[in-house]
């Protein structure tokens, strides 16, 4: 389910340089403001609510080692979310390797004086954090006027980190923009606006997936390069902020949503530490406190009820969790519409608990309904639509329909290749799953495990 990070088990590093000792690297005054604003949003009670000491800022540092030691310490210290943000110049050396510029970087010798991204990849990929996010607001040269770069030689493949989501502000062949006189760089400014002001008609909380979709749309409307997303898994369901956009009249106010978010975090923190019984009890009280005075179908009440349904399933009462999710689907449909983001999120939750209960036929029925909605709204090559197809294929296999699973994964490999190119890791993962489910005995001890998608 969608949830906030576990605050005490999460860390963030915000890195960037706005000025440089090498005159060939143009200054980007907005970078320092980017870092301060992102930190404010991450520690806000309406944002990710990270403890202030867990959100480190490295602004205009002079040595690569000062960043490297901080990265090693922070990635090792967190169990839930690790987030790395970089704004500034990205540089490509003569071997085609990406480096991140710091204040003392010498443009002629980036391999000695800038941060090698290969080391960032290696360190982040080894972190015990369940969720890893890297956000790069840069492009891949040091030449800049209003654009930070117009080089096209960087390879996006360098940016992929196993088990992480990476967002970049532009494709490899497009510049990232830092308009003169603006408070923030273009990409970060839109991201901060979404985190601070919310998305009209969006979900109650802002997940990474919702933020990226809205980023794409807003940057396209402004004629800016399209941001890119690489990477994997349930981290896309992690909520980074409340959706502060609200046309809902009192008493469903921002302050009440902030209080709800705080109590939700406290309850779900217990659950993710293994005590789902206690989390369920806390959430039952939370629902009583919000749903009774405000009404069962206000956004904050629905958010609390969804968390309670999830905790109920995690605590072992799968049958009741399914009943709660069915009611939530009806209530969301009535309030938001059948194809709203909120409705589809609880529909996905219903499918999960149906599958967990062993009712695979009903789970597949719900997933097919979910896929039809994703297909109509997003198109067949959108990662969210492909992700539902992946769930369908996997459920076929786990329910004993190995041939259907193998066929579905074979088709998925073709779809991922069409959408993202043959070299995309999800193409290989889908092919591996097809091989796994088409084998003579999928339960053989030496059989490879089925893989999850990257997107």
C-alpha positions in Angstrom: 0.0 0.0 0.0 1.0 3.7 -0.3 2.7 4.8 2.9 5.0 7.5 4.2 8.7 6.7 5.0 9.6 5.5 8.4 11.0 8.7 9.7 13.7 7.5 12.1 14.9 4.8 9.7 15.3 7.2 6.7 18.1 9.5 5.5 18.5 12.1 2.8 21.6 13.8 1.4 21.1 17.0 -0.6 24.2 17.8 -2.7 25.1 20.6 -5.0 27.4 23.5 -6.0 26.3 26.9 -7.1 29.8 28.4 -7.6 33.1 26.9 -8.9 36.8 27.8 -8.7 37.2 26.8 -12.3 36.0 29.8 -14.4 35.1 27.4 -17.2 32.2 26.1 -15.0 29.5 28.7 -14.9 27.9 29.5 -11.6 24.3 28.3 -10.9 23.0 30.5 -8.0 19.7 28.6 -7.9 21.4 25.4 -6.7 21.9 26.7 -3.1 18.2 27.7 -3.0 17.2 24.3 -4.4 19.0 22.6 -1.5 17.5 24.8 1.2 13.9 24.4 -0.2 14.1 20.7 -0.7 15.3 20.2 2.9 12.5 22.4 4.2 9.9 20.2 2.3 11.5 16.9 3.4 11.4 17.8 7.2 8.0 19.5 7.0 5.1 17.7 8.8 3.2 18.0 5.5 6.1 16.5 3.6 8.2 13.4 4.3 8.6 14.4 8.0 12.2 13.4 8.2 13.9 14.3 11.4 16.1 17.4 10.7 19.4 15.6 11.7 18.5 12.8 9.2 18.5 15.3 6.2 22.0 16.4 5.4 22.9 19.3 3.1 26.3 19.4 1.3 26.4 22.7 -0.4 29.5 24.0 -2.2 31.8 21.3 -0.7 35.5 21.4 -1.7 36.6 17.7 -1.5 35.2 14.5 -3.0 36.0 12.6 0.2 33.7 14.8 2.3 30.8 13.6 0.2 32.0 10.0 0.0 32.3 9.6 3.7 28.9 11.2 4.3 27.3 8.9 1.6 28.9 5.8 3.1 27.7 6.7 6.6 24.1 7.7 5.7 23.4 4.8 3.3 24.6 2.3 5.9 22.5 4.0 8.7 19.0 3.8 7.1 16.7 0.8 6.8 13.6 2.4 5.1 14.3 5.3 2.7 17.6 6.7 1.4 17.2 9.7 -0.9 20.1 11.4 -2.7 19.5 14.7 -4.5 22.1 16.4 -6.7 21.8 19.8 -8.5 24.5 21.3 -10.6 26.9 20.3 -13.4 27.3 16.7 -14.6 30.5 16.1 -16.4 31.7 13.3 -18.8 35.3 12.4 -18.8 37.3 11.2 -21.8 36.3 7.6 -21.0 32.6 8.5 -21.1 32.1 8.2 -17.4 29.7 10.5 -15.5 31.0 12.7 -12.7 29.2 15.2 -10.4 30.9 18.6 -10.1 31.7 20.1 -6.8 33.0 23.6 -6.0 36.7 22.7 -6.6 36.2 20.6 -9.7 38.7 21.2 -12.5 36.9 20.8 -15.8 40.0 19.3 -17.5 40.4 16.6 -14.8 36.9 15.5 -13.7 38.2 12.0 -12.8 40.4 13.5 -10.1 38.4 16.5 -8.9 34.7 15.5 -9.3 32.5 12.8 -7.8 32.6 9.6 -9.9 29.0 8.5 -10.3 30.1 4.9 -10.5 31.1 5.1 -6.8 27.7 6.7 -6.0 25.9 3.8 -7.8 28.0 1.2 -5.9 27.4 2.7 -2.5 23.7 3.3 -2.9 23.1 -0.2 -4.3 24.7 -1.7 -1.2 22.5 0.3 1.2 20.2 -1.8 3.5 17.4 0.7 2.8 14.3 -0.9 1.5 13.6 2.2 -0.7 16.3 4.1 -2.5 15.7 7.3 -4.6 18.3 9.3 -6.6 17.2 12.6 -8.1 19.7 14.3 -10.5 18.9 17.8 -11.6 21.8 18.1 -14.0 22.9 17.3 -17.4 26.2 16.1 -18.7 28.6 18.9 -19.4 30.0 22.0 -17.8 29.0 24.5 -20.6 26.1 26.7 -19.5 24.4 29.9 -20.2 20.8 29.5 -19.3 21.1 25.8 -20.0 23.5 23.8 -17.8 24.7 21.8 -20.8 24.3 20.8 -24.4 26.5 17.8 -24.5 24.9 14.5 -25.6 27.6 12.0 -24.9 26.5 10.7 -21.5 25.0 7.2 -21.4 21.8 6.9 -19.4 22.8 3.3 -18.6 25.3 4.7 -16.1 22.5 6.1 -14.0 20.7 2.9 -13.3 21.1 1.6 -9.7 20.0 -1.8 -8.7 17.0 -1.7 -6.4 16.6 2.1 -6.7 14.5 4.7 -8.6 16.5 7.3 -10.4 14.9 10.5 -11.7 16.8 12.8 -14.0 15.8 16.3 -15.1 16.3 15.7 -18.8 17.2 13.0 -21.3 20.9 12.4 -22.2 20.6 14.4 -25.4 18.8 17.5 -23.8 20.0 20.2 -21.5 18.6 20.9 -18.0 17.6 24.5 -17.6 18.5 27.0 -14.9 16.9 30.2 -16.1 18.6 33.4 -15.1 16.8 35.2 -12.4 14.6 32.3 -11.3 14.5 31.2 -7.7 15.1 27.5 -8.6 16.3 25.5 -11.5 13.4 24.5 -13.8 13.0 20.9 -12.9 13.5 21.4 -9.2 11.2 24.4 -9.2 8.3 22.3 -10.6 9.1 19.4 -8.2 9.0 21.8 -5.2 5.8 23.3 -6.3 4.2 19.9 -6.5 5.5 18.9 -3.0 4.4 22.2 -1.5 1.2 23.1 -3.2 0.0 19.7 -4.4 -1.7 18.4 -7.5 -5.3 19.4 -8.4 -7.6 16.4 -8.4 -4.7 14.1 -7.3 -4.3 11.5 -4.7 -4.5 12.3 -1.0 -0.8 11.8 -0.7 1.9 12.4 -3.3 3.8 9.2 -4.3 6.9 9.2 -6.4 4.8 7.8 -9.3 2.2 10.6 -9.1 4.9 13.2 -8.8 6.8 11.9 -11.9 3.6 11.8 -14.0 2.7 15.3 -13.1 6.3 16.5 -13.6 6.3 15.1 -17.2 3.0 16.9 -18.0 4.0 20.3 -16.5 7.5 20.3 -18.1 5.9 19.3 -21.5 3.4 22.2 -21.2 6.3 24.6 -20.5 8.4 23.3 -23.4 11.1 21.9 -21.2 13.0 18.7 -21.7 11.2 15.6 -20.5 12.4 14.1 -17.1 13.4 10.5 -17.2 12.8 7.7 -14.7 14.8 4.5 -14.3 14.5 1.9 -11.7 12.4 -0.3 -9.7 9.8 -1.5 -7.3 7.5 -0.5 -4.6 9.4 2.7 -3.8 7.1 4.3 -6.4 4.3 3.8 -3.9 6.1 5.7 -1.2 4.5 9.0 -0.2 6.8 12.0 -0.1 4.2 14.5 1.0 0.5 15.2 1.6 -1.3 16.5 -1.4 -1.8 20.0 -0.1 -4.1 21.0 -3.0 -7.6 21.0 -1.5 -10.9 22.4 -2.5 -12.6 20.5 0.3 -14.4 22.8 2.7 -13.8 22.7 6.5 -13.5 20.7 8.6 -11.2 18.7 6.3 -8.4 21.2 6.7 -4.7 21.0 6.0 -4.0 21.1 9.8 -6.2 18.0 10.3 -4.5 16.2 7.4 -1.1 17.1 8.9 -2.2 15.6 12.3 -3.6 12.5 10.5 -0.3 12.1 8.6 1.7 12.2 11.8 -0.5 9.6 13.5 -0.5 7.4 10.4 3.3 7.5 10.4 3.5 6.5 14.1 1.1 3.6 13.5 2.7 2.3 10.3 6.2 2.7 11.7 5.1 0.1 14.3 3.8 -2.2 11.6 6.9 -2.0 9.4 8.9 -2.8 12.5 6.9 -6.1 12.8 4.2 -5.2 15.2 1.1 -5.1 13.0 -1.2 -5.9 15.8 -0.3 -2.8 17.6 -0.4 -0.8 14.4 -3.9 -2.1 13.8 -5.1 -1.0 17.2 -3.7 2.5 16.7 -5.3 2.8 13.3 -8.7 1.7 14.7 -8.5 4.6 17.1 -7.4 6.9 14.4 -10.3 6.0 12.1 -12.7 6.5 15.0 -11.2 10.0 15.7 -11.4 11.1 12.1 -14.2 9.2 10.4 -16.9 9.7 13.0 -16.7 13.5 13.3 -15.8 14.2 9.7 -17.7 11.5 7.9 -16.6 8.2 6.4 -15.7 9.5 3.0 -13.7 12.7 3.5 -10.2 12.3 2.0 -8.5 12.1 5.5 -11.0 9.4 6.6 -10.6 7.4 3.5 -6.8 7.6 3.9 -7.0 6.4 7.5 -9.4 3.6 6.5 -7.1 2.3 3.8 -4.2 2.2 6.2 -6.4 0.2 8.7 -7.5 -2.2 6.0 -3.8 -2.8 5.1 -2.8 -3.3 8.7 -5.7 -5.7 9.2 -4.4 -7.9 6.4 -0.9 -7.7 7.7 -2.1 -8.7 11.2 -3.5 -11.9 9.7 -7.2 -11.2 9.2 -7.1 -11.4 5.4 -10.9 -12.0 5.1 -11.8 -8.8 7.0 -9.1 -6.9 5.0 -10.8 -8.0 1.8 -14.2 -6.8 3.1 -12.7 -3.5 4.1 -11.1 -3.0 0.7 -14.3 -3.8 -1.1 -16.1 -1.1 0.9 -13.2 1.3 0.2 -13.5 0.7 -3.6 -17.2 1.5 -3.5 -16.7 4.6 -1.4 -13.8 5.9 -3.5 -15.7 5.3 -6.7 -18.7 7.2 -5.4 -16.5 10.2 -4.2 -13.8 10.4 -6.8 -15.1 8.3 -9.8 -14.2 4.8 -10.9 -11.0 5.7 -12.7 -9.6 8.2 -10.2 -6.0 7.6 -8.9 -7.4 7.1 -5.4 -9.9 4.5 -6.5 -7.4 2.6 -8.6 -5.0 2.5 -5.7 -7.5 0.8 -3.4 -8.5 -1.5 -6.2 -4.8 -2.6 -6.4 -4.9 -3.2 -2.6 -8.0 -5.4 -3.0 -6.3 -7.5 -5.7 -3.3 -8.0 -3.4 -5.3 -9.3 -0.5 -7.5 -11.5 -2.7 -4.3 -13.1 -4.1 -2.9 -13.5 -0.6 -6.1 -15.3 0.5 -5.7 -17.8 -2.4 -8.7 -16.5 -4.4 -6.6 -16.1 -7.5 -9.6 -16.1 -9.9 -11.2 -13.1 -8.2 -7.8 -11.4 -7.9 -7.2 -11.8 -11.6 -10.6 -10.4 -12.3 -9.8 -7.3 -10.2 -6.4 -6.9 -11.8 -7.9 -7.1 -15.3 -10.3 -4.4 -14.3 -7.4 -2.3 -13.0 -5.4 -2.9 -16.2 -8.3 -1.8 -18.4 -8.5 1.5 -16.5 -4.7 2.0 -16.8 -4.8 1.2 -20.5 -7.6 3.8 -21.2 -5.9 6.5 -19.1 -2.2 5.9 -19.7 -1.7 3.7 -22.8 -0.3 0.2 -23.0 3.4 1.3 -22.7 3.0 3.3 -19.6 5.0 1.8 -16.6 1.9 1.6 -14.4 -0.1 -0.3 -17.1 2.9 -2.7 -17.7 3.2 -3.1 -13.9 -0.4 -4.4 -13.7 0.3 -6.8 -16.5 3.3 -8.0 -14.6 1.2 -8.7 -11.5 -1.3 -10.7 -13.7 1.4 -12.8 -15.3 3.0 -13.5 -11.9 -0.3 -14.4 -10.3 -0.9 -16.9 -13.2 2.3 -18.6 -12.3 1.8 -18.6 -8.5 -1.7 -20.1 -8.9 -0.4 -23.1 -10.9 -1.0 -21.7 -14.5 2.6 -21.9 -15.5 1.9 -22.0 -19.3 -0.2 -18.9 -19.0 2.5 -17.2 -17.0 5.2 -18.1 -19.5 3.1 -16.8 -22.4 2.2 -13.6 -20.5 5.9 -12.9 -19.6 7.0 -13.5 -23.2 4.5 -10.9 -24.4 5.7 -8.5 -21.7 9.3 -8.8 -22.8 8.2 -7.7 -26.2 6.2 -4.8 -24.8 9.1 -3.6 -22.6 11.4 -3.8 -25.5 9.0 -1.7 -27.7 8.5 0.8 -24.9 12.0 1.2 -23.5 14.4 -0.5 -25.8 15.9 -4.0 -25.9 18.6 -3.2 -23.4 16.2 -2.2 -20.7 16.6 -4.5 -17.6 12.9 -5.3 -17.5 13.2 -7.0 -20.9 15.7 -9.5 -19.5 13.7 -9.9 -16.3 10.5 -10.7 -18.3 12.4 -13.2 -20.4 13.9 -14.8 -17.3 10.4 -15.1 -15.8 9.1 -16.7 -19.1 11.9 -19.2 -18.9 11.2 -19.9 -15.3 7.5 -20.6 -15.8 8.0 -22.6 -19.0 10.6 -24.9 -17.4 10.0 -28.6 -16.9 9.6 -28.1 -13.1 9.3 -24.6 -11.7 9.7 -26.0 -8.2 13.1 -27.5 -8.9 15.7 -26.6 -6.3 18.1 -25.1 -8.9 15.4 -23.1 -10.7 16.0 -19.4 -10.8 13.6 -17.3 -8.7 11.0 -15.2 -10.6 12.0 -11.6 -10.9 10.1 -8.4 -10.2 10.0 -5.5 -12.7 12.2 -2.4 -12.6 9.3 -0.1 -13.5 
